[in-house]
Each structure stands twice: as structure tokens, then as C-alpha cells.
Amino acid sequence: MNEQLKLNIKGSITKNSQEIQEPVALRKPRQLILHGDVREDDYYWLNERDNPEVKAYLKQENEYLEKVLSPVKQLRLDLYQEMISRIKQDDNTVPYNKNGYAYYTRYETGKEYPIYCRKKLNGQNQSEEIIVNVNDLAKGQKFCNVISPKISPDNKLAVYGLDTTGRNLHQAFVKNLETGEIIEQNSPVIAGDFVWTPDNKAFFYDTKDVDTLRTDKVWLHTLHTTFDQDKLVFHETDETTYASINASKDRKYLFIHSGYTESVECQFILLDQYQSPPQLIKKREHGFYYSVEHFDGSFLILTNDDARNFKIAKTPVSQYTHDQWQVLIPHKEDVFIDGLEVLANWLVLHERKDGLNQIHIIPWNDLQEDHYISFRDSSYDCWLGPNYEMTSDVLRLGYTSLTTPVSTYDYDIKNKTLILLKENPVLGDFQKENYHSEYVQVKSRDGVDIPLTLVYRNGFTRDGKAPALLYAYGSYGITTDAAFSSNLLSLLDRGFVFALAHIRGGKEKGWQWYEDGKMLKKINTFNDYIDCAEFLIAQKYTNADRLFGRGGSAGGLLMGAVYNMRPDLFKGLLAHVPFVDVITTMSDPNIPLTTGEYNEWGNPDIKEEYNYMKTYSPIDNITPGKHTNLLVTTGFSDSQVQYWEPAKWVAKLRKMRSVKNEVILFYTNLDAGHGGASGRFERLKEIAMEYAFMFALLSEN
């Protein structure tokens, strides 16, 4: 390990874990029977959220963790302070222009939460106007999250969502920006999308079923009326699908998309006639995906219609039926079209090729005179920023890599030049030239090339002696691209290699990459990750006694599967809010987000899918014997992966072990949800704990 930065470790956490009495959860035998198959669940009772015994057990686990980690108490504090010291606390985002104002978000020194602000672009009064100060809303709250405010067309009102529970139970608030008064509140639980009507008298919003948290309804709220008087515009009754709303770029249409992954349909309402019922463009069909934008009298439709990696069709608004769709941008086997942006003179596509993002610029007046924006790093992430000015020939975008902090650019399309507006500051002695990144392809066991991004500090020697952390996600078609984290410097500067595996289950290499890592092919996700771990060891980036794995949520499922399948490859695993009780959760339609995910994991009522899930579900595949060290973290208010999944998993692991050979620690943030603590500083304490856990184990080698 690189000793340029000292570690403050006083003792052995392995020894502590063996000498200190572990918490023991009560066993209350229960049988779960489906398809004639019996599963024993002694800890099912832990889902009783209001049972005092549950909270007592979770607190015991937290206390045990603190005792075991006592040798790194100072190190945790040092790491936390180190991470904070890199943050420019009085910072702000680059302003973007919209409807006569420049909008930006800023932070103040010592404050946890953002402040949403704006200034007039023209006129004498260009002083700052605070739209929402989240720090004020968070006073007296243990958790606070705000859905960004949406401004009315006349610039006088803002609607935003506020949750202080940690369970994504946001409610809507409407603020008069001229008086500062909250004029509307006490809404139902909202999903978070808002679309104002052109006359500033109403807005559309979507709501969640309070039990399943599935977004299922769209409403029209008229100002100066109570929310219980709102008009129901759309109701998605299929329990396996979700609804969402958005406005077209030109603000002429409201679009209601409903479905899930590959089966989607879209309805529209002309916003000038917002009391009209929605009109369906094409009825939902299994395996048929499409989303809609409007431009210059036509609908632009991103679809997989006979196009695995998607194409773009165009049809006049007056003739929008499927048989009228005409191909505008054809399908390509090697390019996945992920999204589109329209400007008056340009069509901008967000694409993926060879595992990487790319931005494709196409002039409307000559579709053949296209070009791509060039980026400098071998592996990176780029995205389209807020581009509200239709007539602009300048494109706002964001960029980052494992060595480059998040950067905001304007791209001059005509001159093909990138203009750096801001690179997020990293305080201290950080220089990106001191770090090196690689983008390699790992040959999987079935012959597929898996992209792998690595970063390390200059001076690294590939001799198998360096510690390493391998991160991955691999589900829901979510891509995990190379993104900078100043927190990661605390590992890199102490000799770590960080590796990011772009495994199947995401869409890094196109839609098929997703299809090959879900449902009855889910094993590919786990195998890809294991193959990447073996690559790191074989190529001497690290060794099995110095390699750690990390994943959260569905990536926590990955950690659970790997814990059972190949624990020998890792010194330890870090599982954050892990989805580890797959069959039990997917068998309960009342648990939030379950029914909508049958297309991701399978439906246990179908015997073939039940049997397949049982082959990898972490809690159902625990075996006695030697495994590896494990740190599990969760949030008591988590609405996406319920706290009791990791709680049950850890309890069963403790029961199944015959000898305390490995450290097993479990931490529950009793005030937080799926994303952990809500403040920008508070969440660093959990990261410092994870890093200290790894350093403590390495110090015992």
C-alpha cells in the first residue's frame, strides 16, 4: 500500500469481531410455499416496521459495528474531514437561460442543501432572487429532499416537491415568487413531474399509489382550488407499468408515457386546449417501445420498431397513426440511440457505441452533413444539459471522467468548438495529470467483450500488490459510465486501483446488452463481474487478498450473488441497500415497486421464473463455510429496497456460519432512505466508514 498518506489504525477489526458478541436476531420460524417448494424464513418478522423489537435489533447491529470498528474511529473522522476539505463549499452551478432569466443552484459554506436561484437577463433589476432555499425547509428535519422547482410561463410561480420522510413521499408546494408566499399545499403523494399550462392557471402532475409507490395517475390542478378537487386526466391500471409526464420542447404538447422498459405507449394533449382528453398515438404492444417529441408540426418518435438499437421516425401531428410513421434516422446495428434533443436548426442525438456515450449533431437542412463531438478521455460520461433556447446554435452539455471533475461546456455547433465554462473545483493539491485511466475489454467466459474502466495514481506498478475496488451495477438498463468523484481520491492517493465494470444488464453496449442481463439471463450479470475480478487478478492489477467489491441496490444483489458464488476472489464486499431477498419481495405485490419489475426479474407465480430466481437469490443460496468479509448498509426509510432485506440476510448469514472467520457488519441509517443521508456532507460519513473498513482489513495482511 502507498504510504504517502498515513493511516490511523489502532487494533484489528477481525480480532474485535471474533471477541465481541454478535447481535442475534430472534428466530420466528415461517414457511413460504410456492409451486410446492418450501423456503424457511426465520426472520420474516423483521418486516414489522413498527415493532419495537425490530428497531432494537437494528440498533444492536449499529452498536456492534461501532465496537468492531473502534480501531478505525480516528481514521473514519480523518477520511471524513479529508473528503470535506476537497469541497468548495460556497459554490454554484453555471447559469442557464430560460424565458428571460438565468437560473442556477448554489451552496453556502457549512450548509448541507442547495439554494435554487435566478436573475433577470435584462432590465435594471438583476439582483439574485431565491426560488427555494432547501436549508430553510430542512430545519428541524432529519431528512430533506426537494424536487427541483418548475416555473410558470409568466415567471411568477414555482411548484416543487418536498419529502422529509426518506421514503420518496413528496408533496407539492406552489410558491408565489413575487410575495414569497406558499399559496398551494397539502397535495397527495406526487411522483415529481410537473407541466404548467400556458395560461399559468393550472399544472399537470403525476401521483403514486401510496402502498406500492407506483406512479399510476396524472392530474390537472387548477390554482386556488384544493387538490381533492383536481381532475383525473389519466389512470394506468396495469399494475406492472408506470406513468410519467413531460412537455414537448416547444411547450405545445403534454405527453403521457406509460409502460415499463420495452412496452410503452404515449398519449398527448395540446396544452392550449388542456381541458381536452388525452389522445393515444399507438396502443401498447409487448416488445414495442417508443417515446415522442414534437418539432415543427411533426411528432419525432424514438422507437425500437424493427430496430433493436432504435431509430427515429417522423410523422405529421395530423397523421400520427403507426402506419404513417416515416424513418428519419435509420437503425444501425453498432449504434444505440439513447435520446434526442431538438433545436431550430439542429437535431441532436445522444448515442452509445462501443460502450461509450457520444453526441451526434445533425443539421435539419441537410441530414447528411452530420458530425460528432470529440472528447479527450478514453472512457468518460457526457450528457446534454439544459438547452431551452430553441434558436440557439450553442449546445450546453456536461462531461466527466475518472480523472476529470464534472465540467460544463458550451459547444459552438457551427464552428465545432468546445468552450469550457466550468470544471468543478477540487480543493487541496489535486491535479488531474497525477492520475491515469485505462479503458480495456475483458473477455467473458462466453466470449463477449466486457468494457472495464480503471483509474490509479501515477507511479502505480502492475505487480499484483496494489489494493483495488471493483464497482458495478448491471440492471434496469441503467448505464454506469466513468464519472469523477473527489471522494475516490482518498483511495487512489493511498495506492488503490479503482475499476468500473460495464457489465450486462445496463445499456452500455446497446439494448441487447440490457436484454442479456435480465430475467432468465440474469446470471450473465454476475458472471461478467466475476470475470472482471479474475482479469484484475490475472493481469496483476491486484490480488485476491487485496481486492474489494462494491455495489448498491440492484448492485447490492450483485454483491450478494458474488458473496455466494466466488467469495475467494475478494478480501471483502461492500453491499449498499442490497436487493437480496429476490423471491420473497417479488412475491409480494404490496411491496413498493414490485409489480412493475416483473419484466426485470420475473414473476414468481410463473414456475420457470421462480426456479430461475431461486438459483441466484442471495438469501436463498447461503451455504456454510468460508466466505469473505462483508459490510452491509441500508436506510430504515428506504422505499426501493426495504430495510428488512439486508437485515434478514445478515441475520441468516450469522445463523449459517459455523466459525467467525470473517467480519460481517451491518449498519442501518435510521433516518434515511434509498440514497442514504440527504445532506451533501452527512452522506460522506458512510463513505468514510466503508473506506476505513477496507483499510482496516488491508492493514491485517
Residue, then its C-alpha position, 0 to 999 in steps of 0.5 A: m500500500n502507498e504510504q504517502l498518506k498515513l493511516n490511523i489504525k489502532g487494533s484489528i477489526t477481525k480480532n474485535s469481531q471474533e471477541i465481541q458478541e454478535p447481535v442475534a436476531l430472534r428466530k420466528p420460524r415461517q414457511l413460504i410455499l410456492h409451486g410446492d417448494v418450501r423456503e424457511d424464513d426465520y426472520y420474516w418478522l423483521n418486516e414489522r416496521d413498527n415493532p419495537e423489537v425490530k428497531a432494537y435489533l437494528k440498533q444492536e447491529n449499529e452498536y456492534l459495528e461501532k465496537v468492531l470498528s473502534p480501531v478505525k474511529q480516528l481514521r473514519l473522522d480523518l477520511y471524513q474531514e479529508m473528503i470535506s476539505r476537497i469541497k468548495q463549499d460556497d459554490n454554484t452551478v453555471p447559469y442557464n437561460k430560460n424565458g428571460y432569466a438565468y437560473y442556477t443552484r448554489y451552496e453556502t459554506g457549512k450548509e448541507y442543501p442547495i439554494y435554487c436561484r435566478k436573475k433577470l437577463n435584462g432590465q435594471n433589476q438583476s439582483e439574485e432572487i431565491i426560488v427555494n432555499v432547501n436549508d430553510l425547509a430542512k430545519g428541524q428535519k432529519f431528512c430533506n429532499v426537494i424536487s427541483p422547482k418548475i416555473s410558470p410561463d409568466n415567471k411568477l410561480a414555482v411548484y416543487g416537491l418536498d419529502t422529509t420522510g426518506r421514503n420518496l413521499h413528496q408533496a407539492f408546494v406552489k410558491n408565489l415568487e413575487t410575495g414569497e408566499i406558499i399559496e398551494q399545499n397539502s397535495p397527495v403523494i406526487a411522483g415529481d413531474f410537473v407541466w404548467t399550462p400556458d395560461n399559468k392557471a393550472f399544472f399537470y402532475d403525476t401521483k403514486d399509489v401510496d402502498t406500492l409507490r407506483t406512479d399510476k395517475v396524472w392530474l390537472h390542478t387548477l390554482h386556488t382550488t384544493f387538490d381533492q378537487d383536481k381532475l383525473v386526466f389519466h389512470e394506468t391500471d396495469e399494475t406492472t407499468y408506470a406513468s410519467i409526464n413531460a412537455s414537448k420542447d416547444r411547450k405545445y404538447l403534454f405527453i403521457h408515457s406509460g409502460y415499463t422498459e420495452s412496452v410503452e405507449c404515449q398519449f398527448i394533449l395540446l396544452d392550449q386546449y388542456q381541458s381536452p382528453p388525452q389522445l393515444i398515438k399507438k396502443r401498447e404492444h409487448g416488445f414495442y417501445y417508443s417515446v415522442e417529441h414534437f418539432d415543427g408540426s411533426f411528432l419525432i418518435l424514438t422507437n425500437d420498431d424493427a430496430r433493436n438499437f432504435k431509430i427515429a421516425k417522423t410523422p405529421v401531428s395530423q397523421y400520427t397513426h403507426d402506419q404513417w410513421q416515416v424513418l428519419i434516422p435509420h437503425k444501425e446495428d453498432v449504434f444505440i440511440d439513447g435520446l434526442e434533443v431538438l433545436a431550430n436548426w439542429l437535431v441532436l442525438h445522444e448515442r452509445k457505441d462501443g460502450l461509450n456515450q457520444i453526441h451526434i449533431i445533425p443539421w435539419n437542412d441537410l441530414q447528411e452533413d452530420h458530425y460528432i463531438s470529440f472528447r479527450d478521455s478514453s472512457y468518460d460520461c457526457w450528457l446534454g444539459p439544459n438547452y431551452e433556447m430553441t434558436s440557439d446554435v450553442l449546445r450546453l452539455g456536461y462531461t466527466s471522467l475518472t480523472t476529470p471533475v464534472s465540467t460544463y461546456d458550451y459547444d459552438i455547433k457551427n464552428k465545432t468548438l468546445i468552450l469550457l465554462k466550468e470544471n468543478p473545483v477540487l480543493g487541496d493539491f489535486q491535479k488531474e495529470n497525477y492520475h491515469s485511466e485505462y479503458v480495456q475489454v475483458k473477455s467473458r467466459d462466453g466470449v463477449d467483450i466486457p468494457l472495464t474502466l480503471v483509474y490509479r495514481n501515477g507511479f502505480t506498478r502492475d505487480g499484483k500488490a496494489p489494493a483495488l475496488l471493483y464497482a458495478y451495477g448491471s440492471y434496469g438498463i441503467t448505464t454506469d459510465a466513468a464519472f469523477s468523484s473527489n471522494l475516490l481520491s482518498l483511495l487512489d492517493r493511498g495506492f488503490v486501483f479503482a475499476l468500473a465494470h460495464i457489465r450486462g444488464g445496463k445499456e452500455k453496449g446497446w439494448q441487447w446488452y440490457e436484454d442479456g442481463k435480465m430475467l432468465k439471463k440474469i446470471n450473465t450479470f454476475n458472471d461478467y463481474i466475476d470475470c472482471a475480478e479474475f482479469l484484475i487478478a490475472q493481469k496483476y492489477t491486484n490480488a485476491d487478498r487485496l481486492f474489494g467489491r462494491g455495489g448498491s441496490a440492484g448492485g447490492l444483489l450483485m454483491g450478494a450473488v458474488y458473496n455466494m458464488r466466488p467469495d475467494l476472489f475478494k478480501g471483502l464486499l461492500a453491499h449498499v441497500p442490497f436487493v437480496d431477498v429476490i423471491t420473497t419481495m417479488s412475491d409480494p405485490n404490496i411491496p413498493l415497486t414490485t409489480g412493475e419489475y416483473n419484466e426485470w426479474g420475473n414473476p414468481d407465480i410463473k414456475e420457470e421464473y421462480n426456479y430461475m430466481k431461486t438459483y441466484s437469490p442471495i438469501d436463498n443460496i447461503t451455504p456454510g463455510k468460508h466466505t469473505n468479509l462483508l459490510v452491509t448498509t441500508g436506510f430504515s426509510d428506504s422505499q426501493v429496497q426495504y430495510w428488512e432485506p439486508a437485515k434478514w440476510v445478515a441475520k441468516l448469514r450469522k445463523m449459517r456460519s459455523v466459525k467467525n472467520e470473517v467480519i460481517l457488519f451491518y449498519t442501518n441509517l435510521d433516518a434515511g432512505h434509498g440514497g442514504a443521508s440527504g445532506r451533501f456532507e452527512r452522506l460522506k460519513e458512510i463513505a468514510m466508514e466503508y473506506a476505513f473498513m477496507f483499510a482496516l482489513l488491508s492493514e491485517n495482511 
